[in-house]
Amino acid sequence: MRDQRSYFERADFESDFPPQFLVSIVGVTIVLLELGFAQWPFFYGAAPVLSLIFIYYMNIYHEKYIPVFVIFLMGIVGDVLLSDLLGGRATAFLLLTYVMQHRLARLQQSDFGRLWLDFAVSCAAISLFQLLLFSALNLAIPSLSPILFQLGATLILFPIGFVIIFTVHRLLQKVKIV
């Protein structure tokens, strides 16, 4: 009988790739959920940016599991499926990630009220960035009411989405999957 230890000694059991792959699948699924919300007459094409809530949570608590490529992929898929300006959402998400990395220690020690306020500022900055980018490329200012509605819906759904993601994370920790 052969010695099986040599195979397991070379195996990398501490790889970050499987969780990163799972996070990318969940991220793209959340973008598809946004697309589903955009089809509802209530949202009228201005669905809340649920992927921003997911990116925000993951950047604060699990920054090593959400690489820049996944954030870019979520933005591009959102741009293509939601007929946004190609690269606008992806660029805004990447800029948010870059800014969050510089303030990560403070965000990790903040209470929920401060996180919500910081998310509100981040969400408003992303909306403003996309508005300025669209205005500069099209030389026209779009209607502000859908943008403000989307911003408000995202801010209202932030606590719900944050708690759901936190609960799923704790459940996965209990099961020892993550």
FENWO-V40057 format. One record per pair of residues at least 4 apart in sequence whose C-alpha atoms are under 8 Angstrom apart, sorted by the first residue. I is the first residue (numbers start at 1). J is the second residue. D is the distance in whole Angstrom. If there is no record, write none. Layout:
i=I j=J d=D
i=I j=J d=D
This chain:
i=4 j=8 d=7
i=5 j=9 d=6
i=6 j=10 d=7
i=7 j=11 d=7
i=16 j=20 d=6
i=16 j=64 d=8
i=16 j=65 d=7
i=17 j=21 d=6
i=18 j=22 d=6
i=19 j=23 d=6
i=19 j=65 d=6
i=19 j=178 d=7
i=20 j=24 d=6
i=20 j=65 d=5
i=20 j=66 d=6
i=20 j=67 d=7
i=21 j=25 d=6
i=22 j=26 d=6
i=23 j=27 d=6
i=23 j=65 d=7
i=23 j=66 d=7
i=24 j=28 d=6
i=24 j=66 d=7
i=24 j=70 d=6
i=24 j=74 d=8
i=25 j=29 d=6
i=26 j=30 d=6
i=27 j=31 d=6
i=27 j=51 d=7
i=27 j=54 d=7
i=27 j=70 d=8
i=27 j=74 d=6
i=28 j=32 d=6
i=28 j=73 d=8
i=28 j=74 d=6
i=28 j=77 d=7
i=29 j=33 d=6
i=30 j=34 d=6
i=30 j=50 d=7
i=30 j=51 d=6
i=31 j=35 d=6
i=31 j=50 d=7
i=31 j=51 d=6
i=31 j=74 d=7
i=31 j=77 d=7
i=31 j=78 d=6
i=32 j=36 d=6
i=32 j=78 d=8
i=33 j=37 d=6
i=34 j=38 d=6
i=34 j=47 d=6
i=34 j=48 d=7
i=34 j=49 d=7
i=34 j=50 d=6
i=34 j=51 d=8
i=35 j=39 d=7
i=35 j=47 d=8
i=35 j=78 d=8
i=35 j=81 d=7
i=35 j=82 d=6
i=36 j=40 d=7
i=37 j=43 d=7
i=37 j=47 d=6
i=37 j=48 d=8
i=38 j=43 d=6
i=38 j=44 d=6
i=38 j=45 d=5
i=38 j=46 d=6
i=38 j=47 d=5
i=38 j=82 d=8
i=39 j=43 d=7
i=39 j=44 d=7
i=39 j=45 d=7
i=40 j=44 d=6
i=40 j=45 d=8
i=41 j=45 d=8
i=43 j=47 d=5
i=45 j=146 d=8
i=46 j=146 d=6
i=46 j=147 d=7
i=46 j=149 d=7
i=46 j=150 d=5
i=47 j=150 d=6
i=47 j=153 d=8
i=48 j=150 d=5
i=48 j=151 d=7
i=48 j=153 d=5
i=48 j=154 d=5
i=48 j=157 d=8
i=49 j=53 d=7
i=49 j=150 d=7
i=49 j=154 d=6
i=50 j=54 d=6
i=50 j=154 d=7
i=50 j=161 d=8
i=51 j=55 d=6
i=51 j=74 d=8
i=52 j=56 d=6
i=52 j=93 d=7
i=52 j=123 d=8
i=53 j=57 d=6
i=53 j=158 d=6
i=53 j=161 d=7
i=53 j=162 d=7
i=54 j=58 d=6
i=54 j=161 d=8
i=54 j=162 d=8
i=54 j=165 d=8
i=55 j=59 d=6
i=55 j=66 d=8
i=55 j=71 d=7
i=56 j=60 d=6
i=56 j=97 d=8
i=56 j=119 d=8
i=57 j=61 d=6
i=57 j=62 d=8
i=57 j=162 d=7
i=57 j=165 d=8
i=58 j=62 d=5
i=58 j=63 d=6
i=58 j=65 d=8
i=58 j=66 d=7
i=59 j=63 d=4
i=59 j=66 d=7
i=59 j=97 d=7
i=59 j=100 d=7
i=59 j=101 d=8
i=60 j=100 d=8
i=60 j=104 d=6
i=60 j=107 d=7
i=60 j=108 d=6
i=61 j=108 d=7
i=62 j=66 d=7
i=63 j=67 d=7
i=66 j=70 d=6
i=66 j=71 d=7
i=67 j=71 d=7
i=68 j=72 d=6
i=68 j=94 d=7
i=69 j=73 d=6
i=70 j=74 d=6
i=71 j=75 d=6
i=71 j=90 d=7
i=71 j=93 d=7
i=71 j=94 d=7
i=72 j=76 d=6
i=72 j=90 d=5
i=72 j=91 d=7
i=72 j=93 d=7
i=72 j=94 d=7
i=73 j=77 d=6
i=73 j=90 d=7
i=74 j=78 d=6
i=74 j=90 d=7
i=75 j=79 d=6
i=75 j=87 d=7
i=75 j=88 d=8
i=75 j=89 d=5
i=75 j=90 d=4
i=75 j=91 d=8
i=75 j=93 d=7
i=76 j=80 d=6
i=76 j=86 d=7
i=76 j=87 d=6
i=76 j=89 d=7
i=76 j=90 d=5
i=77 j=81 d=6
i=78 j=82 d=6
i=78 j=83 d=8
i=78 j=84 d=8
i=78 j=89 d=7
i=79 j=83 d=6
i=79 j=84 d=5
i=79 j=85 d=6
i=79 j=86 d=5
i=79 j=87 d=7
i=79 j=88 d=7
i=79 j=89 d=6
i=79 j=90 d=8
i=80 j=84 d=7
i=80 j=86 d=7
i=84 j=88 d=7
i=84 j=89 d=8
i=85 j=89 d=8
i=85 j=134 d=7
i=87 j=91 d=6
i=88 j=92 d=6
i=88 j=130 d=6
i=88 j=133 d=7
i=89 j=93 d=6
i=89 j=130 d=7
i=90 j=94 d=6
i=91 j=95 d=6
i=92 j=96 d=6
i=92 j=126 d=6
i=92 j=129 d=7
i=92 j=130 d=7
i=93 j=97 d=6
i=93 j=126 d=8
i=94 j=98 d=6
i=95 j=99 d=6
i=96 j=100 d=6
i=96 j=122 d=7
i=96 j=126 d=8
i=97 j=101 d=6
i=98 j=102 d=7
i=99 j=103 d=7
i=100 j=104 d=6
i=103 j=107 d=6
i=104 j=108 d=6
i=105 j=109 d=7
i=106 j=110 d=6
i=107 j=115 d=7
i=110 j=114 d=6
i=110 j=115 d=6
i=111 j=115 d=6
i=112 j=116 d=6
i=113 j=117 d=6
i=114 j=118 d=6
i=115 j=119 d=6
i=116 j=120 d=6
i=116 j=158 d=7
i=116 j=159 d=8
i=117 j=121 d=6
i=118 j=122 d=6
i=119 j=123 d=6
i=119 j=155 d=8
i=120 j=124 d=6
i=120 j=155 d=6
i=121 j=125 d=6
i=122 j=126 d=6
i=123 j=127 d=6
i=123 j=151 d=7
i=123 j=155 d=8
i=124 j=128 d=6
i=124 j=151 d=7
i=125 j=129 d=6
i=126 j=130 d=6
i=127 j=131 d=6
i=127 j=147 d=7
i=127 j=151 d=7
i=128 j=132 d=6
i=129 j=133 d=6
i=130 j=134 d=6
i=131 j=135 d=6
i=131 j=141 d=8
i=131 j=142 d=8
i=132 j=136 d=6
i=133 j=137 d=6
i=134 j=138 d=6
i=134 j=139 d=8
i=134 j=140 d=8
i=134 j=141 d=8
i=134 j=142 d=8
i=135 j=139 d=5
i=135 j=140 d=5
i=135 j=141 d=5
i=135 j=142 d=7
i=136 j=140 d=7
i=143 j=147 d=8
i=144 j=148 d=6
i=145 j=149 d=6
i=146 j=150 d=6
i=147 j=151 d=6
i=148 j=152 d=6
i=149 j=153 d=6
i=150 j=154 d=6
i=151 j=155 d=6
i=152 j=156 d=6
i=153 j=157 d=6
i=154 j=158 d=6
i=155 j=159 d=8
i=156 j=160 d=8
i=157 j=161 d=6
i=158 j=162 d=6
i=159 j=163 d=6
i=160 j=164 d=6
i=161 j=165 d=6
i=162 j=166 d=6
i=163 j=167 d=6
i=164 j=168 d=6
i=165 j=169 d=6
i=166 j=170 d=6
i=167 j=171 d=6
i=168 j=172 d=6
i=169 j=173 d=6
i=169 j=178 d=8
i=170 j=174 d=6
i=171 j=175 d=6
i=172 j=176 d=6
i=172 j=177 d=5
i=172 j=178 d=6
i=173 j=177 d=6
i=173 j=178 d=6
